[in-house]
Amino acid sequence: MSIEIGQIKKRITWISAVVYAFFLIVLVRLFYVSLVMGPELRAQSQERVIERRPIEAKRGDIYSADGKTLATTKPVYNIYFDAVTVDETVFDKDVAALSEKLALLNPRRNAAQWERYLRSEREKKHRYIPLAADLNYSQLQRIKSYPILSRGVFQGGMIIQEKLERIQMATDVRSRTIGRDKDGAQAGLEGYYSNSLQGKPGNRLMQKITGNDWKPLDDPQAVEPVDGFDLFTTIDTRIQDVAQQSLLAQLKKYDADHGSAVVMEVATGRIVAMANLGRNEDSVYSELRNYAVWERTEPGSTIKLLSAMALLETGVADTSDMVNTEKGEVTIYGKKVRDSKKGGYGTISLRRAFEVSSNTGIVKLVQQHFEQHPDDYVDFLYSRGFHKTTGITIKGESVPNIPKPSDDRWSGLSLPWMAYGYGVEFTPLQLLTIYNAVANNGTMVKPQIVERIMDHGRIVEDFETDILNPAICSQEVVHKLQAMLEGAVHSGTAKNIYDERIPVAGKTGTCQLNYWRGGKDYQSSFAGYFPANDPKYSCIVVINKPDYYKGYYGNIVAGPVFKAIAAEVYSQLPESPTTLISNQLIAARTTTVSEDRFEQAFQKNFLPSLNGLDARTATRLLEGQGLSVALAGTGRVVGQEPVLGTPLNQCSTIKLVLR
């Protein structure tokens, strides 16, 4: 029995030793595979990963009304080298010549260093060796001709990685107006029209090389991406430049925090300029926000246009009604309302109170007629649609704030404070839309910043003038308001910008910010239109927090910006109406015009703006596309028919107005 037990123990010991030895061999093998062969095996497994990967579509371009590119997508190329793919004989024969070329293209290494680098990477069996980054198209074509690489992807190991970069071209139409659509953040035109601009991605088979790097494969079933649509905006870069520079000069002069200036066509609502500038932490002015669309503030005295409109349209007062300004100070529920002129204006008419911007005069008239029924005043503003956004196709518009008597915070001070611009809030664009309606004989139109959407010469969508309210008041009242706005410039608070050569109409605004704390921060503004006798353009200028000691009244801070814009635009208006110009573009002032944008337009099958070209150049470009040309006048092109953006297949004869 003891012998049998001993034999069993020996067998168990032997079996255990075999098992332990087996496990030891397995562990050693696992260690070897993991640490020694691991990198090579992982690389081989990655190379077996083949997926159908998306190809990014080219985003559509954004153009100005005068044919300049505001935003475009340009491809840039990164070049990599798969050293394993190349035949050894070919590599040894041509690597020196390739290295010489690479040293010229990318001088971070000389030719000898490039050759050592390429040989070393090939020995390591690396298949994604970076050669060059961010090449343009012409550089790409050049590198395709280099030794070895000229053999292509499968024999020459050349891997081309295309990236699409969004570039804003215009210097004065900055990021907040054009906007962005990136990483989930949408703003401006890019954000609002993202679905039209973004195009449709394609796809193709790709092989994973290393990490997250992919190599395109020959794929007969590849789906090419579809380019996005192009936007044609209403922005005229010449007017934009004037607005931007005039605003910038005044911001610097008064050391202001920020400001905006918007210019709009009266009849159509087309925005031809939108400038927004704010002072950054380095005290440099740049477009930090789209203040014109986003910033909702108490406007101050520019709101008196609405107060006068309510008084006149409801029939409770007329422009000749008299009011005692009480020596420039009146007390309402324990709070004082003061005029900017010490001692006030005596007893004056409603019209004169408006022209000189008498706070006491306007407030007393509104209190006299609406104190017992404040709903009548507020309902008038709501019934005209002044409480709504304009609906401009730029993301980020704030909603106006017009308090109601039913609100919890309504008090006896609410109505008189609203009457002269406190407690009520608008954005600059919303207030401009109302002033534009007065200039447009009472018709309130929607601000429009995109004229059409096109796809390689095909009109996808054409935007017509959108009427928000056909009549914000009667013709009788609108004519009285127009006369009052002219009077404010001729002999009122804005007489400092009066110029008999430039007939303008408008209203100044000065609003104390944080007045409940007794601060010295103000907002200065001016809103109006020109020419006063035949309005073509409306404009608003708002400047926030000018230096108190340098000046803060709307007439001296914002008024000069309005005047500079009006003077420049007015000087370029046609001397007489013509159907060929058809409210299209302001006369060109440049003497030289790059022809690149014309070729780009022709490639996309649409008619570019020819403004600024001499007759010979314009004729040559058009006839080169098989089009006939009819000229009227001499000089440079100031108008055309058909207009910018018309598909070429709808054009036969192009009529050009020269001056």
C-alpha positions as CSV (number, residue, x, y, z in Angstrom):
1,M,0.0,0.0,0.0
2,S,2.8,2.4,0.9
3,I,4.5,1.7,-2.4
4,E,1.3,2.6,-4.3
5,I,1.0,5.9,-2.4
6,G,4.6,6.8,-3.2
7,Q,4.0,6.1,-6.9
8,I,0.9,8.3,-6.8
9,K,2.8,11.1,-5.2
10,K,5.6,10.9,-7.8
11,R,3.0,11.0,-10.6
12,I,1.3,14.1,-9.0
13,T,4.7,15.8,-8.7
14,W,5.5,15.0,-12.3
15,I,2.2,16.3,-13.6
16,S,2.5,19.4,-11.5
17,A,5.9,20.1,-12.9
18,V,4.7,19.7,-16.4
19,V,1.7,22.0,-15.7
20,Y,4.0,24.6,-14.1
21,A,6.4,24.4,-17.0
22,F,3.6,24.8,-19.5
23,F,2.3,27.9,-17.7
24,L,5.9,29.3,-17.5
25,I,6.3,28.8,-21.3
26,V,2.9,30.6,-21.9
27,L,3.9,33.5,-19.7
28,V,7.3,33.9,-21.4
29,R,5.6,33.7,-24.8
30,L,3.0,36.3,-23.7
31,F,5.7,38.6,-22.4
32,Y,7.6,38.2,-25.7
33,V,4.6,38.9,-27.8
34,S,3.5,41.8,-25.8
35,L,6.7,43.7,-25.3
36,V,8.9,42.5,-28.2
37,M,6.5,41.8,-31.0
38,G,3.6,43.9,-29.7
39,P,4.3,47.2,-31.7
40,E,4.8,45.3,-34.9
41,L,1.7,43.2,-34.5
42,R,-0.4,46.2,-33.5
43,A,0.8,48.1,-36.6
44,Q,-0.1,45.1,-38.7
45,S,-3.5,44.8,-37.2
46,Q,-4.1,48.5,-37.7
47,E,-3.2,48.2,-41.4
48,R,-5.9,45.6,-41.8
49,V,-8.5,48.2,-40.6
50,I,-10.3,49.5,-43.7
51,E,-13.3,51.7,-43.3
52,R,-15.6,53.8,-45.5
53,R,-14.7,57.3,-44.2
54,P,-16.5,60.7,-44.8
55,I,-15.0,63.3,-47.2
56,E,-15.6,66.9,-46.1
57,A,-17.6,69.0,-48.6
58,K,-16.4,72.5,-49.6
59,R,-18.4,75.1,-47.9
60,G,-20.1,77.7,-50.1
61,D,-18.6,81.2,-50.5
62,I,-20.0,84.5,-49.2
63,Y,-19.9,87.5,-51.5
64,S,-20.5,91.2,-51.0
65,A,-22.9,93.2,-53.2
66,D,-20.0,94.7,-55.1
67,G,-18.7,91.2,-56.0
68,K,-15.9,90.8,-53.4
69,T,-15.3,87.5,-51.6
70,L,-16.1,87.9,-47.9
71,A,-15.6,84.3,-46.9
72,T,-14.3,81.3,-48.8
73,T,-13.1,77.8,-48.2
74,K,-9.6,77.0,-49.5
75,P,-8.0,73.5,-49.4
76,V,-4.6,73.1,-47.9
77,Y,-2.6,69.9,-48.2
78,N,-0.4,67.8,-45.8
79,I,1.9,65.4,-47.5
80,Y,3.0,62.1,-46.0
81,F,5.2,59.3,-47.3
82,D,4.6,55.5,-47.0
83,A,8.2,54.3,-47.2
84,V,7.2,50.6,-47.1
85,T,5.2,50.8,-50.3
86,V,8.1,51.9,-52.5
87,D,10.2,49.3,-54.3
88,E,13.7,49.0,-52.7
89,T,15.5,49.6,-56.0
90,V,13.4,52.7,-56.8
91,F,14.0,54.0,-53.3
92,D,17.8,53.6,-53.3
93,K,18.0,55.1,-56.8
94,D,15.9,58.2,-56.2
95,V,16.0,59.0,-52.5
96,A,18.9,61.4,-52.9
97,A,17.1,63.4,-55.6
98,L,13.9,63.4,-53.6
99,S,15.8,64.8,-50.6
100,E,17.2,67.7,-52.6
101,K,13.7,68.7,-53.7
102,L,12.3,68.4,-50.1
103,A,15.1,70.6,-48.8
104,L,14.0,73.3,-51.2
105,L,10.3,72.9,-50.2
106,N,10.8,72.4,-46.5
107,P,14.2,73.8,-45.5
108,R,14.0,72.6,-41.8
109,R,16.4,69.9,-43.0
110,N,19.1,70.1,-45.7
111,A,19.3,67.5,-48.4
112,A,21.7,65.2,-46.5
113,Q,19.5,65.4,-43.4
114,W,16.4,64.6,-45.4
115,E,18.1,61.5,-46.9
116,R,19.2,60.2,-43.5
117,Y,15.7,60.8,-42.1
118,L,13.9,59.0,-45.0
119,R,16.3,56.0,-44.9
120,S,15.9,55.7,-41.1
121,E,12.1,55.9,-41.3
122,R,12.1,53.2,-44.0
123,E,14.2,50.9,-41.9
124,K,11.7,51.3,-39.1
125,K,9.0,50.4,-41.6
126,H,7.1,53.6,-40.9
127,R,4.2,54.2,-43.3
128,Y,3.1,57.8,-42.4
129,I,6.2,60.0,-42.6
130,P,5.4,63.7,-42.7
131,L,7.0,65.6,-45.5
132,A,5.2,69.0,-45.8
133,A,2.3,70.7,-44.2
134,D,-0.3,73.4,-45.3
135,L,0.6,73.4,-49.0
136,N,-1.5,75.4,-51.4
137,Y,-2.7,73.9,-54.7
138,S,0.3,75.0,-56.8
139,Q,2.8,73.6,-54.2
140,L,0.8,70.3,-54.3
141,Q,1.2,70.1,-58.1
142,R,5.0,70.8,-57.7
143,I,5.5,68.0,-55.1
144,K,3.6,65.6,-57.2
145,S,6.4,65.8,-59.8
146,Y,9.2,65.0,-57.3
147,P,11.2,61.7,-57.7
148,I,9.5,58.7,-56.2
149,L,6.4,60.7,-55.3
150,S,5.6,61.1,-58.9
151,R,4.8,57.4,-59.0
152,G,1.6,58.1,-57.0
153,V,0.0,56.5,-54.0
154,F,0.6,52.8,-54.6
155,Q,4.1,52.8,-56.2
156,G,5.4,56.1,-54.9
157,G,4.0,56.1,-51.4
158,M,2.7,59.6,-51.6
159,I,-0.2,60.2,-49.2
160,I,-2.2,63.5,-49.7
161,Q,-4.3,64.7,-46.8
162,E,-6.6,67.6,-47.8
163,K,-7.9,70.0,-45.2
164,L,-10.5,72.7,-45.8
165,E,-9.9,76.0,-44.1
166,R,-12.5,78.7,-43.8
167,I,-11.0,82.1,-44.5
168,Q,-12.6,85.5,-44.0
169,M,-11.3,87.7,-46.8
170,A,-12.7,91.1,-46.1
171,T,-10.8,93.4,-43.8
172,D,-13.8,95.5,-42.7
173,V,-16.7,92.9,-42.6
174,R,-15.5,91.1,-39.6
175,S,-16.2,87.8,-37.9
176,R,-19.4,88.8,-36.0
177,T,-21.3,89.8,-39.2
178,I,-20.0,86.9,-41.3
179,G,-20.0,84.7,-38.2
180,R,-18.9,81.2,-37.7
181,D,-20.1,77.6,-37.7
182,K,-17.6,75.5,-35.9
183,D,-17.4,73.1,-32.9
184,G,-21.1,73.5,-32.2
185,A,-21.0,77.3,-32.0
186,Q,-23.0,79.2,-34.6
187,A,-23.0,83.0,-35.2
188,G,-23.7,85.5,-37.9
189,L,-24.4,84.5,-41.5
190,E,-22.3,81.3,-41.3
191,G,-24.5,80.1,-38.5
192,Y,-27.9,81.2,-39.8
193,Y,-27.3,79.8,-43.3
194,S,-25.3,76.8,-42.2
195,N,-27.6,74.3,-44.0
196,S,-27.2,76.1,-47.3
197,L,-23.5,76.7,-47.0
198,Q,-22.3,73.3,-45.6
199,G,-22.8,71.1,-48.7
200,K,-23.1,67.3,-48.6
201,P,-20.1,65.2,-47.5
202,G,-18.9,62.3,-49.7
203,N,-17.1,59.0,-48.6
204,R,-14.5,56.6,-49.7
205,L,-12.6,53.5,-48.5
206,M,-9.5,54.3,-46.4
207,Q,-6.9,52.2,-44.6
208,K,-5.8,53.0,-41.1
209,I,-2.0,53.5,-41.0
210,T,-1.2,54.7,-37.4
211,G,-3.1,56.3,-34.6
212,N,-5.9,58.2,-36.3
213,D,-4.1,58.6,-39.6
214,W,-5.9,57.1,-42.7
215,K,-4.6,56.4,-46.2
216,P,-7.1,56.7,-49.1
217,L,-7.5,53.5,-51.2
218,D,-8.5,53.0,-54.8
219,D,-12.3,53.0,-54.5
220,P,-14.5,52.8,-57.6
221,Q,-17.6,53.2,-55.4
222,A,-16.3,56.4,-53.8
223,V,-18.9,59.2,-53.4
224,E,-17.7,62.7,-54.2
225,P,-18.7,65.5,-51.8
226,V,-21.1,68.2,-53.1
227,D,-20.1,71.8,-52.6
228,G,-22.3,74.1,-50.5
229,F,-24.3,77.0,-51.9
230,D,-23.0,80.5,-52.2
231,L,-24.4,83.5,-50.4
232,F,-24.7,86.9,-52.1
233,T,-25.0,89.5,-49.4
234,T,-26.2,93.1,-49.5
235,I,-23.0,94.5,-48.0
236,D,-21.3,97.0,-50.2
237,T,-17.6,97.0,-49.1
238,R,-17.1,100.6,-50.1
239,I,-19.8,101.9,-47.8
240,Q,-18.7,99.3,-45.2
241,D,-15.2,100.8,-45.3
242,V,-16.5,104.3,-44.7
243,A,-18.7,103.2,-41.8
244,Q,-15.9,101.2,-40.2
245,Q,-13.3,103.9,-40.5
246,S,-15.5,106.7,-39.4
247,L,-16.7,104.7,-36.3
248,L,-13.2,103.8,-35.4
249,A,-11.9,107.4,-35.6
250,Q,-14.7,108.6,-33.2
251,L,-14.2,105.7,-30.8
252,K,-10.6,106.6,-30.5
253,K,-11.3,110.3,-30.2
254,Y,-13.7,109.9,-27.3
255,D,-11.9,106.8,-25.8
256,A,-15.2,105.0,-25.9
257,D,-15.8,101.3,-25.0
258,H,-17.6,100.1,-28.1
259,G,-20.0,101.2,-30.9
260,S,-21.9,100.2,-34.0
261,A,-23.0,101.8,-37.2
262,V,-25.5,100.4,-39.7
263,V,-26.5,101.7,-43.1
264,M,-29.8,100.5,-44.8
265,E,-31.5,101.1,-48.1
266,V,-34.8,102.8,-47.3
267,A,-37.0,101.2,-49.9
268,T,-35.7,97.6,-49.7
269,G,-34.3,97.2,-46.2
270,R,-31.0,96.0,-47.7
271,I,-28.1,96.5,-45.2
272,V,-25.2,97.9,-47.1
273,A,-22.9,98.4,-44.1
274,M,-22.8,97.0,-40.6
275,A,-19.8,98.0,-38.5
276,N,-19.2,96.8,-34.9
277,L,-16.1,97.7,-32.9
278,G,-15.2,97.1,-29.2
279,R,-12.1,97.8,-27.2
280,N,-10.4,94.5,-26.1
281,E,-8.1,94.0,-23.1
282,D,-5.2,95.3,-25.1
283,S,-7.1,98.6,-25.8
284,V,-7.3,97.7,-29.5
285,Y,-10.6,98.1,-31.3
286,S,-11.9,95.0,-33.1
287,E,-15.2,93.3,-33.8
288,L,-15.8,91.6,-30.4
289,R,-19.6,91.4,-30.7
290,N,-22.3,92.2,-33.2
291,Y,-23.6,95.1,-31.0
292,A,-26.0,96.3,-33.8
293,V,-27.9,93.0,-33.6
294,W,-27.3,91.7,-30.1
295,E,-27.0,94.6,-27.7
296,R,-30.3,95.8,-26.3
297,T,-30.1,99.0,-24.4
298,E,-32.2,102.0,-23.3
299,P,-31.9,104.3,-26.3
300,G,-32.5,107.7,-24.7
301,S,-33.9,110.6,-26.8
302,T,-34.0,108.7,-30.1
303,I,-37.2,107.1,-28.6
304,K,-38.9,110.5,-28.7
305,L,-39.8,109.7,-32.3
306,L,-42.1,106.9,-31.0
307,S,-43.5,109.2,-28.3
308,A,-44.3,111.9,-30.9
309,M,-45.8,109.3,-33.2
310,A,-48.1,108.0,-30.5
311,L,-49.2,111.6,-29.6
312,L,-49.9,112.5,-33.2
313,E,-51.4,109.3,-34.5
314,T,-53.8,108.8,-31.6
315,G,-55.0,112.4,-32.2
316,V,-54.4,113.6,-28.6
317,A,-51.9,116.2,-29.7
318,D,-50.6,118.1,-32.7
319,T,-47.2,119.5,-33.6
320,S,-48.4,123.0,-32.7
321,D,-49.6,122.2,-29.2
322,M,-47.7,124.2,-26.6
323,V,-46.0,122.9,-23.5
324,N,-44.3,124.7,-20.6
325,T,-40.8,123.2,-20.0
326,E,-40.8,124.5,-16.4
327,K,-37.4,126.1,-16.5
328,G,-35.9,122.8,-17.6
329,E,-36.9,120.7,-14.6
330,V,-40.1,118.9,-13.6
331,T,-40.8,116.5,-10.7
332,I,-42.9,113.4,-11.2
333,Y,-43.6,111.2,-8.2
334,G,-40.6,112.6,-6.4
335,K,-38.2,112.1,-9.3
336,K,-36.8,114.9,-11.4
337,V,-36.7,115.1,-15.2
338,R,-34.3,117.7,-16.5
339,D,-33.4,119.3,-19.8
340,S,-29.8,119.4,-21.0
341,K,-30.2,123.2,-21.2
342,K,-30.3,124.9,-17.9
343,G,-33.4,127.0,-17.4
344,G,-35.2,125.0,-20.1
345,Y,-36.8,126.4,-23.2
346,G,-39.9,128.2,-21.8
347,T,-43.2,127.5,-23.5
348,I,-42.7,125.8,-26.8
349,S,-44.6,123.6,-29.3
350,L,-44.5,119.9,-29.5
351,R,-42.5,120.2,-32.7
352,R,-39.9,122.5,-31.1
353,A,-39.7,120.2,-28.0
354,F,-38.8,117.4,-30.3
355,E,-36.2,119.4,-32.3
356,V,-34.4,120.6,-29.2
357,S,-35.0,117.2,-27.5
358,S,-36.7,118.7,-24.4
359,N,-37.1,116.0,-21.9
360,T,-39.5,118.0,-19.8
361,G,-41.6,119.0,-22.8
362,I,-42.0,115.5,-24.2
363,V,-42.6,113.9,-20.8
364,K,-45.2,116.4,-19.8
365,L,-47.1,115.9,-23.1
366,V,-47.1,112.1,-22.7
367,Q,-48.1,112.4,-19.1
368,Q,-50.9,114.8,-19.8
369,H,-52.5,112.6,-22.5
370,F,-51.7,109.0,-21.3
371,E,-51.2,109.1,-17.6
372,Q,-54.8,108.0,-16.9
373,H,-54.7,105.3,-19.6
374,P,-51.0,104.2,-20.1
375,D,-52.3,101.2,-21.9
376,D,-53.2,103.4,-24.9
377,Y,-49.5,104.5,-25.2
378,V,-48.1,101.0,-24.8
379,D,-50.7,99.3,-27.0
380,F,-49.9,101.8,-29.7
381,L,-46.3,100.6,-29.7
382,Y,-47.3,97.0,-29.7
383,S,-49.9,97.4,-32.4
384,R,-47.2,98.7,-34.7
385,G,-45.0,95.7,-34.1
386,F,-42.3,97.6,-32.3
387,H,-42.1,94.9,-29.7
388,K,-40.9,92.2,-32.1
389,T,-37.5,91.3,-33.4
390,T,-36.7,92.4,-37.0
391,G,-36.1,88.8,-38.0
392,I,-32.8,89.6,-39.6
393,T,-31.0,86.5,-40.8
394,I,-28.1,86.8,-38.4
395,K,-28.1,84.7,-35.3
396,G,-28.2,86.4,-31.9
397,E,-30.9,89.2,-32.2
398,S,-32.2,90.2,-28.8
399,V,-36.0,90.8,-28.2
400,P,-37.1,94.4,-27.6
401,N,-38.3,95.3,-24.1
402,I,-41.4,97.4,-23.9
403,P,-43.0,97.2,-20.4
404,K,-46.7,96.9,-19.9
405,P,-49.0,98.4,-17.2
406,S,-49.8,94.8,-16.2
407,D,-46.2,94.0,-15.4
408,D,-45.4,93.6,-11.7
409,R,-42.6,96.2,-11.9
410,W,-44.8,98.9,-13.5
411,S,-45.1,102.1,-11.5
412,G,-46.2,105.7,-11.9
413,L,-42.7,106.4,-13.2
414,S,-42.8,103.8,-16.0
415,L,-44.7,105.9,-18.5
416,P,-42.8,109.2,-18.2
417,W,-39.5,107.4,-18.2
418,M,-40.4,105.5,-21.3
419,A,-41.4,108.7,-23.0
420,Y,-37.8,109.9,-23.2
421,G,-36.0,106.6,-23.6
422,Y,-35.6,104.9,-20.2
423,G,-37.1,101.6,-19.1
424,V,-37.6,100.6,-22.7
425,E,-34.9,98.7,-24.6
426,F,-34.1,98.2,-28.3
427,T,-31.1,97.1,-30.3
428,P,-29.6,99.6,-32.7
429,L,-30.9,97.6,-35.7
430,Q,-34.4,97.6,-34.3
431,L,-34.5,101.3,-33.7
432,L,-33.0,101.9,-37.2
433,T,-35.9,99.8,-38.7
434,I,-38.4,102.2,-37.1
435,Y,-36.6,105.3,-38.4
436,N,-36.3,103.7,-41.8
437,A,-40.0,103.2,-41.8
438,V,-40.5,106.9,-41.3
439,A,-38.1,107.6,-44.1
440,N,-40.1,105.1,-46.2
441,N,-43.3,107.0,-45.8
442,G,-44.6,104.7,-43.0
443,T,-43.8,101.3,-44.6
444,M,-41.6,99.2,-42.2
445,V,-39.5,96.6,-44.1
446,K,-37.5,93.8,-42.7
447,P,-33.7,94.4,-42.6
448,Q,-32.1,92.1,-45.3
449,I,-28.5,91.1,-45.5
450,V,-28.7,88.3,-48.0
451,E,-29.9,88.9,-51.5
452,R,-29.8,85.5,-53.0
453,I,-28.4,81.9,-52.6
454,M,-26.9,80.3,-55.7
455,D,-25.4,77.0,-56.8
456,H,-22.9,77.4,-59.6
457,G,-25.0,80.0,-61.4
458,R,-28.4,78.5,-60.5
459,I,-30.5,80.6,-58.3
460,V,-31.6,78.5,-55.3
461,E,-33.4,81.3,-53.5
462,D,-34.0,84.9,-54.2
463,F,-35.0,87.2,-51.3
464,E,-37.5,89.9,-52.1
465,T,-38.3,92.9,-49.8
466,D,-40.4,91.7,-46.8
467,I,-42.9,94.2,-45.5
468,L,-43.3,94.0,-41.7
469,N,-45.9,96.7,-41.5
470,P,-47.4,98.6,-44.5
471,A,-48.2,101.6,-42.4
472,I,-46.9,102.3,-38.9
473,C,-48.9,105.6,-39.0
474,S,-50.9,107.8,-41.4
475,Q,-49.3,109.7,-44.2
476,E,-50.3,112.9,-42.5
477,V,-48.4,111.9,-39.4
478,V,-45.4,110.5,-41.2
479,H,-44.9,113.8,-43.1
480,K,-45.1,115.7,-39.8
481,L,-42.5,113.4,-38.3
482,Q,-40.2,113.8,-41.3
483,A,-40.4,117.6,-40.9
484,M,-39.6,117.3,-37.2
485,L,-36.6,115.1,-38.0
486,E,-35.3,117.6,-40.6
487,G,-35.9,120.4,-38.1
488,A,-33.7,118.6,-35.5
489,V,-30.8,118.8,-37.9
490,H,-31.5,122.2,-39.3
491,S,-32.1,124.1,-36.1
492,G,-32.2,121.6,-33.2
493,T,-29.8,119.4,-31.2
494,A,-28.1,118.1,-34.4
495,K,-27.5,121.5,-36.0
496,N,-23.7,120.9,-35.6
497,I,-23.9,118.3,-38.4
498,Y,-26.1,120.5,-40.7
499,D,-24.7,121.0,-44.2
500,E,-26.9,122.5,-46.9
501,R,-25.0,120.4,-49.5
502,I,-26.0,117.2,-47.7
503,P,-29.7,117.3,-46.7
504,V,-30.1,114.8,-43.8
505,A,-32.8,114.2,-41.2
506,G,-32.5,112.6,-37.8
507,K,-32.6,112.6,-34.1
508,T,-29.9,112.7,-31.4
509,G,-29.9,110.4,-28.4
510,T,-28.0,110.6,-25.1
511,C,-28.7,108.0,-22.4
512,Q,-27.2,107.8,-19.0
513,L,-26.2,104.3,-18.1
514,N,-26.6,102.9,-14.6
515,Y,-28.4,106.2,-13.7
516,W,-29.8,104.6,-10.5
517,R,-26.2,104.6,-9.2
518,G,-25.4,108.1,-10.3
519,G,-22.6,107.1,-12.6
520,K,-21.1,109.1,-15.4
521,D,-21.3,106.5,-18.2
522,Y,-23.4,107.4,-21.2
523,Q,-24.5,106.1,-24.5
524,S,-24.5,108.5,-27.5
525,S,-26.5,107.9,-30.6
526,F,-27.8,109.4,-33.8
527,A,-30.5,107.9,-36.1
528,G,-31.8,109.3,-39.3
529,Y,-31.7,109.2,-43.1
530,F,-30.6,111.0,-46.3
531,P,-31.2,112.7,-48.6
532,A,-33.9,114.3,-46.4
533,N,-36.0,115.3,-49.4
534,D,-35.8,111.9,-51.2
535,P,-34.6,109.3,-48.7
536,K,-32.4,106.5,-50.1
537,Y,-30.4,105.4,-47.1
538,S,-31.1,105.3,-43.3
539,C,-28.4,105.0,-40.7
540,I,-27.9,104.7,-37.0
541,V,-24.7,105.2,-35.0
542,V,-24.5,104.1,-31.4
543,I,-21.3,104.8,-29.3
544,N,-21.2,103.3,-25.8
545,K,-19.3,104.8,-22.8
546,P,-17.4,107.7,-24.3
547,D,-15.0,109.5,-21.9
548,Y,-17.3,111.8,-19.8
549,Y,-14.8,114.6,-19.8
550,K,-14.2,114.5,-23.5
551,G,-17.9,114.6,-24.3
552,Y,-20.9,112.3,-24.3
553,Y,-23.9,114.0,-26.1
554,G,-25.2,112.3,-29.1
555,N,-24.8,115.3,-31.4
556,I,-21.0,115.6,-30.9
557,V,-20.1,111.9,-30.4
558,A,-22.3,109.9,-32.8
559,G,-23.5,112.7,-35.1
560,P,-20.2,113.2,-36.9
561,V,-20.0,109.5,-37.8
562,F,-23.4,109.7,-39.4
563,K,-22.4,112.9,-41.2
564,A,-19.2,111.3,-42.5
565,I,-21.1,108.3,-43.8
566,A,-23.9,110.4,-45.4
567,A,-21.4,112.7,-47.0
568,E,-19.4,109.9,-48.6
569,V,-22.5,107.9,-49.8
570,Y,-24.4,111.1,-50.9
571,S,-21.4,112.2,-53.1
572,Q,-21.6,108.9,-55.0
573,L,-25.4,108.9,-55.6
574,P,-26.3,109.1,-59.3
575,E,-27.2,112.7,-60.4
576,S,-30.4,111.4,-62.0
577,P,-32.3,108.1,-61.7
578,T,-31.6,105.5,-64.3
579,T,-33.1,102.0,-64.7
580,L,-29.7,100.6,-65.5
581,I,-28.4,101.5,-62.1
582,S,-31.7,100.4,-60.4
583,N,-30.6,101.2,-56.9
584,Q,-27.8,98.8,-57.4
585,L,-24.3,99.9,-56.4
586,I,-22.5,103.0,-55.5
587,A,-20.1,104.5,-58.1
588,A,-16.7,102.9,-58.0
589,R,-13.8,104.9,-56.8
590,T,-10.9,102.5,-57.3
591,T,-8.5,102.9,-60.2
592,T,-7.3,99.3,-60.3
593,V,-9.4,96.1,-59.8
594,S,-8.1,92.6,-59.5
595,E,-9.4,90.3,-62.1
596,D,-9.3,87.1,-59.9
597,R,-12.8,87.6,-58.6
598,F,-14.2,87.8,-62.1
599,E,-12.7,84.5,-63.2
600,Q,-14.0,82.9,-60.0
601,A,-17.5,84.1,-60.8
602,F,-17.3,82.9,-64.4
603,Q,-16.2,79.5,-63.2
604,K,-19.3,79.3,-61.0
605,N,-21.5,80.4,-63.9
606,F,-22.7,83.8,-62.6
607,L,-22.3,87.4,-63.6
608,P,-19.9,89.4,-61.4
609,S,-20.1,93.0,-60.4
610,L,-18.1,95.0,-63.0
611,N,-18.1,98.2,-60.9
612,G,-14.8,100.1,-61.1
613,L,-13.6,98.6,-64.4
614,D,-12.8,100.7,-67.4
615,A,-14.8,100.1,-70.5
616,R,-12.0,98.1,-72.3
617,T,-11.4,95.7,-69.4
618,A,-15.1,95.1,-68.8
619,T,-15.7,94.5,-72.5
620,R,-12.8,92.1,-72.8
621,L,-13.9,90.0,-69.8
622,L,-17.5,89.8,-70.9
623,E,-16.8,89.1,-74.6
624,G,-14.4,86.4,-73.4
625,Q,-17.5,84.6,-72.0
626,G,-19.4,85.1,-75.3
627,L,-21.5,88.0,-74.1
628,S,-22.4,91.1,-76.0
629,V,-21.8,94.5,-74.4
630,A,-23.7,97.8,-74.7
631,L,-22.0,100.9,-73.2
632,A,-23.7,104.2,-72.0
633,G,-21.4,107.1,-71.0
634,T,-17.7,107.3,-70.5
635,G,-15.3,106.5,-67.7
636,R,-15.6,103.6,-65.3
637,V,-18.5,101.2,-64.7
638,V,-20.9,102.5,-62.1
639,G,-24.0,100.3,-62.9
640,Q,-25.0,97.2,-64.9
641,E,-27.9,95.2,-66.1
642,P,-28.4,92.3,-65.5
643,V,-27.2,92.6,-61.9
644,L,-24.5,90.8,-59.9
645,G,-25.3,87.1,-59.5
646,T,-27.4,86.6,-62.6
647,P,-26.7,83.1,-64.1
648,L,-24.6,83.5,-67.3
649,N,-27.1,81.4,-69.3
650,Q,-29.7,84.1,-68.7
651,C,-27.4,86.8,-70.0
652,S,-26.9,87.8,-73.6
653,T,-26.3,91.5,-73.7
654,I,-24.8,93.3,-70.7
655,K,-25.6,97.0,-70.4
656,L,-23.0,99.0,-68.6
657,V,-23.3,102.6,-67.3
658,L,-20.0,104.5,-67.3
659,R,-19.1,107.6,-65.4
